Amino acid sequence: MKTVYVGMALTDAPEEFRGMFQNELKDALRTLPDVEVLDFIGLENGTEIDVYEYDRKCTEECDLMVAVCDHASLGLGMEIAFRQTSGKPLCIFAKEDAKVTRMVTGMAAKEDCRFVRYQSVDDIIQVVSAELEKMSN
């Protein structure tokens, strides 16, 4: 069983993105064989320390982290940095028209990390499936 953690903007992201897109993506990931998707605490549950400790643990210990950079987020930037220092696989996604900081795109290019522009959740699932397959071989 492989664990997948999805990092994405919450605090300043539009409700549609936080709700519908997040659920669609996680539901699709859960259909992949032998995959457990780790949920984050979110905006309302737990204390700020709970959120920090849990999200950091997830980013550092999961088998694959999926970062969705459609909206600016300091927390997601921290999660990407934690993950990068873990040396474990990281896939970064951004909608085709999303503005993404060059700090992230530069890190992806320099550190040989996947950065993929996507149009739909299906595009993300295809890349994640391929990454998980590579990890299994």
NORLINGI-V893683 format. One record per backbone hydrogen bond with DSSP energy under -0.5 kcal/mol. NH is the residue of the N-H (numbers start at 0). CO is the residue of the C=O. If there is no record, write none. Layout:
NH_CO / NH_CO
This chain:
1_33 / 3_35 / 4_63 / 5_37 / 6_4 / 6_65 / 8_67 / 12_9 / 17_13 / 18_14 / 20_15 / 21_16 / 22_18 / 23_19 / 24_20 / 25_21 / 26_22 / 27_23 / 28_24 / 29_25 / 30_26 / 30_27 / 31_28 / 34_31 / 35_1 / 36_34 / 37_3 / 37_35 / 44_40 / 50_46 / 51_47 / 52_48 / 53_49 / 54_50 / 55_51 / 56_52 / 57_53 / 58_54 / 59_55 / 60_56 / 61_57 / 62_2 / 63_2 / 64_88 / 65_4 / 66_64 / 66_90 / 67_6 / 67_65 / 68_66 / 68_92 / 76_72 / 77_73 / 78_74 / 79_75 / 80_76 / 81_77 / 82_78 / 83_79 / 84_80 / 85_81 / 85_82 / 86_82 / 86_83 / 87_82 / 90_64 / 91_113 / 92_66 / 93_115 / 95_117 / 97_94 / 99_97 / 103_100 / 104_100 / 105_101 / 106_102 / 107_103 / 108_104 / 109_105 / 110_106 / 111_108 / 112_107 / 113_89 / 115_91 / 117_93 / 122_119 / 123_119 / 124_120 / 125_121 / 126_122 / 127_123 / 128_124 / 129_125 / 130_126 / 131_127 / 132_128 / 133_129 / 134_130 / 135_131 / 136_132 / 136_133
